[in-house]
Amino acid sequence: MKFDTIEKFLNYGIFTIPEYQRGYSWTKEQLDDLLNDLSDVEFIKEHYAGTITLIKSGQEKIGITDLTKYDIVDGQQRLTTFHLLLVSIYHRISEINPFEADDVIIKSVISKGKTLLRLNNKNNQEFFFDLLNELDINIIKKFTPTSKTQINLLNTRVHFHTYLQRYTSINTLIKIYNNLLSKFKVNVFELEEESEVGLIFETMNDRGLPLSDIDKVKNYLIYLTHRLNEKVVAKEINKKFGEIFTELMRIENHSIIRIENQFLKHCYIVFSGDNRDLSDIPKKIKLELIKQREIFTKKNLFDNDTAQREKKIKEIKDFNNFLHKSANYYSAILNQNFENENINKSFFRLEILGKIEAFLPLYLAILNNRKFKPEFLITINEILEVFTIRVFIFGSKKGNTGNTTLFELAHKVLTNKINFTELKKELRNLIEKNSNNLDLKKSIVNIGAYNNINQSALKLILLDYEYFLQGESLAKFDIGTVKDLSNNSKINIEHIAPQTILPGVKPMENINLLGNLVLTFNNSTLTNKTFESKKSIYISSDLSSERELVGYEEWNDKTIIERGKKLQKFILDKWKP
């Protein structure tokens, strides 16, 4: 192990990020932490910037110079960020005075038209090269990223440019550059061969250096295959984990580390059938699924027991293949990216209702079982939508309600211990167990729906009521898909009795109840008008639920409860177990 400055480290040679590594994933939070550290380092002697782990992978001639090539085992996020920051400083100096921009600065990053850091994908590498070379930030902002990695790279370059605009002195910028190179220091591990990776990572983890859960599992599996002298399997693990990272990065609107850890937890639940204490999944995989003790108590693992050795190899391959397939399914679910559009719609409705994550293990089990057709998901989602409406939204139960049963059912599906008909029955039983009809009736009418139910979920419920009134085929307006509705600011939730109390009007107690809410295209027009004034607008509305209100002679707490009971009947009929 070496303890080197960034400047010394960059002179090692050429760095390659292997295909099995996740793409670049730093966001504003991590970037700002780095910039704050860089600001603070002016007042201290040195700053520890983490660990970088390398494996020598060959030589490459650039010009007349032979350079050593290294694969980055760990630390690629930091190293990529350092490159982007160094280049951003160089380009900021060029903006101020192009004659003051010393080529020495850029040579630590680019040499003879080639980057000294190579990303794990040809398209990403080309994009990265363009980011490093292009001075004009306005041109950069017009770049068209085609992956989440490229989006993150672009955002980082723009973020650094924006940050550096505060500095107008070239001397200050050179000082920042020198501080980064000379005061930021890294621990450098140079491994002799890949078989050391797992052991090194275990040591790093014991010493408190953070790794994501899925990284720990990947590196442990690689280490294990080397102990079994199965290098072909190790390469297959590397390849498939690279594809896993890529697939998970495609998932929109989620933190990548959170998604990776959640994904691993859900896979473990389905694969192992264990849903007890899930605080340390990598440890569970090692101790219960792979049996770590066997690895360290036998010098040559299974040398004299071919059957056990083959069993262990199969176990590792099966788990790796399961993770690989499940990553594709995970992405398809959360991005609603199935070929069957009806499946996508069913998933989107659950996402709008806000509880899709509770059911992800069950989905993985269904999709990994060939006896269960993907189309079955439409029926399953209809049942789970009922569960969500009755248990979570109007039942106000905790978010983990039913988890133990759902997780057990997931494992049973994967292992063919339950068929489709039995699964539907068990899910309906779960709904019955966790929703009391009498309590539900009271809750629908009396819950402060506007404040207690997610706005998108509330829109969906009111839209379904609208379609109920009109009939699917008789709709007199073109509202588009449910997805359009959730993102459409033109259609809003209207308080029939306004939230703002008008002068001389007696305040009502039931303002935020479901019975006082209706969808409208005319929110800005209606505002705080009296009910009598609103009726003249409601009568010409394209929405049946607004026109329905014209039948009420007055609007008060009593009529709000009365209309709430009408909505109650609709909800209980539509979402019955």
C-alpha positions in Angstrom: 0.0 0.0 0.0 1.2 3.5 -0.9 0.1 6.9 0.4 0.5 9.3 -2.5 -0.6 12.8 -3.6 -3.0 13.0 -6.6 -0.1 14.5 -8.6 2.1 11.4 -8.0 -0.8 9.0 -8.6 -1.7 10.5 -12.0 1.8 9.9 -13.2 1.4 6.1 -12.6 0.3 5.6 -16.2 -3.0 4.8 -17.9 -6.2 4.0 -15.9 -9.0 1.8 -17.2 -12.3 1.3 -15.6 -13.3 -2.3 -16.3 -16.7 -3.1 -17.8 -18.0 -4.7 -14.6 -17.8 -1.5 -12.7 -20.9 0.8 -12.3 -21.0 3.9 -14.5 -20.2 7.3 -13.1 -22.8 8.2 -10.5 -21.7 11.2 -8.4 -24.3 13.9 -8.0 -24.3 17.5 -6.6 -24.1 16.3 -3.0 -20.8 14.4 -3.5 -19.4 17.2 -5.7 -20.2 19.9 -3.1 -18.5 17.8 -0.4 -15.4 17.6 -2.6 -15.4 21.4 -3.3 -15.8 22.1 0.4 -12.9 19.9 1.2 -10.9 21.7 -1.5 -11.8 25.0 0.1 -10.8 23.8 3.6 -7.5 22.3 2.5 -5.9 25.7 2.1 -5.6 25.9 5.9 -4.3 22.4 6.5 -1.2 20.4 5.4 -3.0 17.5 3.7 -6.4 15.9 3.1 -7.2 12.2 2.9 -9.2 11.6 -0.3 -9.9 7.9 0.1 -8.5 4.6 -1.3 -7.8 3.6 -4.9 -7.3 -0.1 -5.7 -5.5 -1.1 -8.9 -4.5 -4.2 -10.8 -1.7 -4.0 -13.5 -3.2 -4.9 -16.9 -0.3 -4.3 -19.4 1.6 -1.6 -21.2 0.6 1.0 -23.8 2.9 3.3 -25.9 1.8 6.9 -26.2 4.1 8.8 -28.5 7.6 7.4 -27.6 6.7 6.7 -24.0 5.7 3.2 -22.7 3.1 3.7 -20.0 1.8 1.1 -17.5 -1.9 0.3 -17.7 -4.0 -0.3 -14.6 -7.5 -1.5 -14.1 -9.4 0.5 -11.4 -10.9 -2.0 -8.9 -12.1 0.7 -6.5 -12.0 4.5 -6.6 -13.2 5.2 -10.1 -15.8 7.7 -9.0 -13.2 9.9 -7.3 -10.7 9.5 -10.0 -13.2 10.5 -12.8 -14.2 13.5 -10.7 -10.6 14.6 -10.2 -10.1 14.6 -14.0 -13.2 16.7 -14.6 -12.2 19.2 -11.9 -8.7 19.6 -13.2 -9.9 20.1 -16.7 -12.5 22.6 -15.5 -9.8 24.7 -13.7 -7.7 24.6 -16.9 -10.7 25.8 -19.0 -11.6 28.5 -16.5 -8.0 29.9 -16.7 -8.4 29.8 -20.5 -11.6 31.8 -20.3 -9.9 34.5 -18.4 -6.7 34.6 -20.5 -5.9 31.8 -23.0 -2.3 32.7 -23.0 -2.0 31.9 -19.3 -3.4 28.4 -19.6 -0.3 26.2 -19.1 -0.4 23.0 -21.1 1.3 21.2 -18.3 -2.1 21.3 -16.5 -3.9 19.4 -19.2 -1.1 16.9 -19.8 -1.9 15.2 -16.5 -5.2 14.3 -18.0 -4.8 14.1 -21.8 -1.7 13.1 -23.7 -1.3 12.9 -27.5 -5.0 13.3 -28.0 -5.9 10.4 -25.7 -7.3 10.5 -22.2 -5.2 8.8 -19.5 -8.4 7.7 -17.9 -10.5 5.2 -20.0 -14.2 4.7 -19.1 -15.9 1.3 -19.1 -17.9 1.9 -22.3 -16.9 3.1 -25.7 -19.8 5.6 -26.0 -19.2 6.9 -22.5 -15.5 7.2 -23.2 -16.1 9.3 -26.3 -18.5 11.5 -24.4 -16.0 11.9 -21.6 -13.2 12.9 -24.1 -15.4 15.6 -25.6 -16.2 16.9 -22.1 -12.6 17.2 -21.3 -11.6 18.9 -24.5 -14.4 21.3 -25.1 -13.8 24.8 -23.7 -17.2 26.5 -24.5 -19.7 25.6 -21.8 -22.6 26.7 -24.0 -21.6 24.0 -26.5 -21.2 21.5 -23.7 -24.7 22.2 -22.4 -26.0 21.2 -25.9 -24.4 17.8 -25.7 -27.0 15.0 -25.9 -26.2 12.3 -23.2 -27.5 8.8 -24.0 -27.0 7.2 -20.6 -27.3 8.0 -16.9 -23.5 7.9 -16.8 -23.2 10.6 -19.5 -25.9 12.7 -17.7 -23.9 12.6 -14.5 -20.6 13.4 -16.3 -22.2 16.4 -18.1 -23.8 17.6 -14.8 -20.4 17.4 -13.1 -18.7 19.4 -15.8 -21.4 22.1 -15.7 -21.4 22.1 -11.9 -17.6 22.7 -11.7 -17.8 25.4 -14.4 -20.5 27.2 -12.5 -18.6 26.9 -9.2 -15.3 28.2 -10.7 -17.0 31.3 -12.2 -16.6 33.0 -8.8 -12.8 33.1 -9.3 -11.4 35.8 -11.6 -7.8 35.6 -10.5 -5.6 33.2 -12.4 -3.2 33.0 -9.4 -6.1 31.8 -7.2 -7.1 29.2 -9.7 -3.6 27.9 -10.0 -3.4 27.7 -6.2 -6.7 25.7 -6.2 -5.2 23.4 -8.8 -2.0 22.9 -6.9 -3.8 22.2 -3.7 -5.8 19.5 -5.3 -2.7 17.9 -6.8 -0.3 18.3 -3.8 -2.5 18.3 -0.6 -5.1 15.7 -1.6 -3.7 12.2 -0.9 -4.9 8.7 -1.6 -4.1 5.2 -0.3 -3.1 3.1 -3.3 -3.5 -0.7 -3.2 -1.7 -2.5 -6.1 -3.0 -6.1 -6.4 -1.0 -8.8 -8.0 -4.0 -10.7 -9.3 -7.8 -10.6 -9.2 -8.1 -13.3 -6.7 -6.9 -10.8 -4.1 -9.8 -8.5 -4.7 -12.3 -10.1 -2.4 -9.8 -10.3 0.5 -8.7 -6.7 0.1 -12.3 -5.6 0.1 -13.0 -7.5 3.2 -10.1 -5.8 4.9 -11.1 -2.4 3.7 -14.6 -2.9 4.9 -13.4 -4.0 8.3 -11.5 -0.7 8.6 -14.6 1.3 7.8 -14.0 2.4 4.3 -17.4 2.4 2.6 -18.6 0.1 -0.2 -22.1 -0.4 -1.5 -23.7 -3.7 -0.5 -23.8 -4.9 -4.1 -20.0 -4.1 -4.5 -19.3 -6.3 -1.4 -21.3 -9.2 -2.8 -19.7 -8.9 -6.2 -16.2 -8.9 -4.9 -16.8 -11.7 -2.5 -18.2 -13.9 -5.3 -15.2 -13.1 -7.4 -12.9 -14.0 -4.5 -14.8 -17.2 -3.9 -14.6 -18.4 -7.5 -10.8 -17.8 -7.5 -10.6 -20.0 -4.3 -12.5 -22.6 -6.3 -10.0 -22.1 -9.2 -12.9 -21.1 -11.5 -11.6 -18.1 -13.3 -14.1 -18.5 -16.2 -16.9 -18.1 -13.7 -15.1 -15.1 -12.1 -15.0 -13.4 -15.6 -18.7 -14.2 -16.0 -19.5 -12.6 -12.7 -17.6 -9.5 -13.7 -19.4 -9.3 -17.0 -22.8 -9.8 -15.5 -22.3 -7.4 -12.6 -21.2 -4.7 -15.2 -24.6 -5.3 -16.9 -26.4 -5.2 -13.6 -24.8 -1.8 -12.7 -25.7 -0.5 -16.2 -29.3 -1.7 -15.9 -29.8 -0.3 -12.4 -28.4 3.1 -13.5 -31.2 3.3 -16.2 -33.8 3.5 -13.4 -35.1 7.0 -13.4 -35.7 9.4 -10.4 -33.9 7.2 -7.9 -30.6 7.5 -6.0 -28.3 4.8 -7.6 -26.8 3.6 -4.2 -30.3 3.4 -2.7 -31.6 1.5 -5.7 -28.6 -0.9 -5.7 -29.0 -1.7 -1.9 -32.7 -2.0 -2.2 -32.4 -4.3 -5.2 -29.9 -6.6 -3.4 -32.2 -6.8 -0.4 -35.2 -7.7 -2.5 -33.2 -10.3 -4.5 -31.9 -11.9 -1.3 -35.5 -12.1 0.2 -36.8 -13.8 -2.9 -33.8 -16.1 -3.5 -33.2 -17.2 0.1 -36.7 -17.0 1.7 -35.2 -15.2 4.7 -36.9 -12.0 5.6 -35.6 -11.6 9.2 -33.2 -8.8 10.2 -32.2 -7.4 6.9 -29.7 -4.8 8.2 -26.6 -6.4 6.7 -27.4 -8.3 3.4 -23.8 -8.9 2.3 -23.1 -10.6 5.6 -26.2 -12.7 5.3 -25.3 -13.8 1.8 -21.8 -14.9 3.0 -22.9 -16.6 6.1 -26.2 -18.2 5.0 -26.2 -18.5 1.3 -22.5 -19.1 0.4 -21.3 -20.3 3.9 -18.2 -18.2 4.4 -16.8 -20.5 7.1 -16.0 -23.2 4.6 -13.8 -20.8 2.7 -11.5 -20.0 5.5 -11.3 -23.3 7.3 -10.1 -25.3 4.2 -6.8 -24.6 2.6 -7.8 -26.0 -0.7 -11.6 -25.7 -1.0 -13.2 -29.0 -1.9 -10.0 -30.5 -3.4 -11.1 -34.0 -2.4 -14.8 -33.6 -2.8 -15.8 -33.0 -6.4 -19.5 -33.3 -5.8 -19.4 -30.6 -3.1 -17.2 -28.4 -5.3 -19.6 -28.6 -8.2 -22.5 -27.9 -6.0 -20.9 -24.8 -4.7 -20.0 -23.6 -8.2 -23.6 -24.1 -9.3 -24.9 -22.3 -6.3 -22.7 -19.3 -7.1 -23.7 -19.3 -10.8 -27.4 -19.6 -10.0 -27.2 -16.7 -7.6 -25.3 -14.6 -10.2 -27.7 -15.4 -13.0 -30.7 -14.6 -10.7 -29.2 -11.2 -9.9 -28.5 -10.6 -13.6 -32.0 -11.4 -14.7 -33.6 -9.6 -11.8 -31.8 -6.3 -12.6 -33.5 -6.3 -16.0 -36.8 -6.9 -14.4 -36.2 -4.3 -11.8 -35.5 -1.7 -14.4 -38.5 -2.7 -16.5 -40.9 -2.4 -13.5 -39.7 0.9 -12.2 -39.4 2.5 -15.7 -42.6 0.8 -16.9 -40.7 -0.6 -19.8 -42.5 -3.8 -20.7 -43.5 -4.6 -24.3 -47.1 -5.1 -23.1 -48.4 -1.5 -22.5 -51.2 -2.8 -20.2 -48.5 -4.2 -17.9 -46.9 -0.7 -17.9 -50.2 1.0 -17.1 -50.8 -1.3 -14.2 -47.4 -0.6 -12.7 -47.8 3.2 -13.3 -51.0 3.2 -11.4 -49.3 1.6 -8.4 -46.4 4.0 -8.6 -48.9 6.9 -8.6 -50.5 5.4 -5.5 -47.0 5.4 -3.9 -46.6 1.8 -2.7 -45.0 -0.1 -5.5 -41.7 -0.8 -3.6 -43.5 -3.0 -1.1 -44.4 -5.4 -3.9 -41.0 -5.6 -5.7 -39.9 -8.9 -4.3 -43.1 -10.6 -5.4 -42.7 -9.1 -8.9 -39.1 -10.5 -9.2 -40.3 -13.9 -8.1 -43.1 -13.9 -10.7 -40.9 -12.8 -13.5 -38.1 -15.3 -12.6 -40.6 -18.2 -12.7 -41.3 -19.5 -16.2 -44.6 -21.0 -15.1 -45.9 -17.5 -14.4 -46.6 -15.5 -17.6 -45.7 -11.7 -17.5 -49.3 -11.0 -18.3 -50.2 -12.4 -14.9 -48.8 -9.2 -13.5 -51.9 -7.2 -14.7 -54.2 -9.3 -12.5 -51.7 -9.3 -9.6 -51.4 -5.5 -9.9 -55.2 -5.2 -9.8 -55.2 -7.1 -6.5 -52.3 -5.1 -5.1 -54.0 -1.9 -6.1 -56.9 -3.0 -3.9 -54.4 -3.7 -1.1 -52.9 -0.3 -1.5 -56.2 1.6 -1.5 -57.8 -0.3 1.4 -54.8 -0.9 3.6 -52.4 2.0 3.0 -54.4 4.9 1.6 -57.7 4.7 3.5 -56.7 2.2 6.1 -53.7 4.3 7.1 -51.7 1.2 8.0 -47.9 1.3 8.4 -45.8 1.0 5.2 -44.5 -2.4 6.2 -48.0 -3.9 6.8 -48.2 -7.4 5.2 -44.4 -7.5 4.4 -43.7 -10.8 6.1 -46.5 -12.5 4.1 -45.6 -10.8 0.8 -42.0 -11.9 1.2 -42.9 -15.4 2.1 -45.2 -15.6 -1.0 -42.4 -14.3 -3.2 -40.1 -17.1 -2.2 -42.9 -19.6 -2.6 -43.5 -18.4 -6.2 -39.8 -18.6 -7.1 -39.5 -22.2 -5.7 -42.8 -23.4 -7.3 -44.5 -23.9 -3.9 -47.5 -21.9 -4.9 -49.4 -21.5 -8.3 -51.1 -18.5 -9.8 -54.6 -19.3 -8.5 -53.3 -20.0 -5.0 -51.3 -16.7 -5.1 -54.4 -14.7 -5.9 -56.3 -16.3 -3.1 -53.5 -15.6 -0.6 -53.2 -12.0 -1.6 -57.0 -11.5 -1.2 -56.8 -13.1 2.2 -54.1 -10.7 3.1 -56.3 -7.8 2.2 -59.2 -9.1 4.2 -56.9 -9.6 7.2 -55.6 -6.0 7.2 -58.7 -4.1 6.2 -61.9 -3.8 8.3 -64.9 -2.8 6.3 -66.5 -0.8 9.1 -63.3 1.2 9.9 -62.7 1.6 6.1 -66.2 3.1 5.6 -65.6 5.7 8.3 -62.1 6.5 7.1 -63.1 7.2 3.5 -65.8 9.7 4.6 -63.9 11.3 7.5 -60.2 11.2 6.6 -58.7 14.6 5.8 -58.0 13.4 2.3 -56.4 16.6 0.9 -53.7 16.6 3.6 -53.3 12.9 4.2 -53.3 11.4 0.8 -50.5 12.0 -1.8 -51.8 14.5 -4.4 -51.1 12.3 -7.4 -52.9 9.3 -5.7 -55.8 11.6 -4.9 -56.0 12.8 -8.5 -56.1 9.1 -9.7 -58.9 8.2 -7.3 -61.0 11.3 -8.5 -60.2 10.5 -12.1 -61.5 6.9 -11.7 -64.6 8.4 -10.2 -65.0 10.6 -13.2 -64.7 7.7 -15.6 -67.3 5.8 -13.4 -69.8 8.7 -13.9 -69.2 9.1 -17.6 -68.5 5.5 -18.6 -65.3 4.7 -20.3 -66.8 4.9 -23.8 -68.9 8.0 -23.1 -66.1 10.4 -22.0 -66.8 13.8 -23.5 -63.2 15.1 -23.1 -59.7 14.0 -24.0 -57.7 13.8 -20.8 -55.0 11.5 -22.1 -53.5 8.7 -20.1 -53.2 8.4 -16.4 -49.5 9.3 -16.8 -50.6 12.5 -18.6 -52.9 13.4 -15.7 -50.3 13.0 -13.0 -48.0 15.4 -14.8 -50.7 17.8 -16.0 -50.8 21.0 -14.1 -54.0 22.1 -16.1 -56.2 19.7 -14.2 -56.2 20.3 -10.4 -58.0 19.2 -7.2 -60.6 21.8 -6.4 -62.0 22.5 -3.0 -65.8 23.0 -3.6 -66.1 24.9 -0.3 -62.9 27.1 -0.6 -60.1 26.8 1.8 -60.0 30.6 2.3 -62.9 31.7 4.4 -64.8 34.6 2.7 -66.0 37.5 4.8 -69.4 36.9 6.3 -69.3 33.2 5.5 -69.6 30.7 8.3 -66.4 28.4 8.4 -66.9 24.7 7.7 -65.3 21.8 9.6 -65.1 19.4 6.6 -63.1 21.5 4.1 -60.4 18.9 3.4 -62.6 15.8 3.4 -62.9 13.7 0.2 -66.6 14.8 -0.2 -65.4 18.4 -0.7 -62.9 17.6 -3.5 -63.4 17.4 -7.2 -61.2 17.5 -10.3 -61.3 20.7 -12.4 -59.8 22.4 -15.4 -60.9 25.8 -14.0 -59.0 26.1 -10.7 -57.9 29.6 -11.4 -61.4 30.7 -12.4 -63.2 29.1 -9.4 -60.7 30.2 -6.7 -62.7 31.4 -3.6 -66.1 32.0 -5.2 -69.3 31.0 -3.4 -70.9 27.7 -4.2 -73.7 29.5 -6.0 -71.2 31.3 -8.2 -69.3 28.1 -8.9 -72.4 26.3 -10.0 -72.7 28.5 -13.1 -69.2 27.3 -14.1 -69.8 23.6 -13.1 -72.9 23.4 -15.3 -70.9 23.8 -18.5 -67.9 21.7 -17.4 -66.6 18.7 -19.5 -66.3 16.8 -16.3 -69.3 14.8 -15.0 -68.1 15.1 -11.4 -68.3 18.9 -11.6 -71.7 18.9 -13.4 -73.0 16.5 -10.7 -72.5 19.2 -8.1 -75.1 21.4 -9.8 -77.8 19.1 -8.3 -77.0 20.3 -4.8 -79.1 23.3 -3.7 -76.5 24.3 -1.0 -73.1 23.3 0.1 -72.3 22.8 3.8 -70.8 20.3 6.2 -73.8 18.0 5.9 -73.7 17.9 2.0 -69.9 17.3 2.1 -70.5 14.1 4.3 -73.4 13.2 2.0 -71.2 13.4 -1.1 -68.4 11.6 0.8 -70.7 8.6 1.3 -71.4 8.6 -2.5 -67.6 8.4 -3.1 -67.3 5.9 -0.4 -69.7 3.5 -2.2 -67.8 4.0 -5.5 -64.4 3.2 -3.8 -65.6 0.1 -1.9 -67.2 -1.2 -5.1 -64.3 -0.5 -7.4 -61.6 -1.7 -5.0 -63.1 -4.8 -3.4 -61.0 -7.8 -2.5 
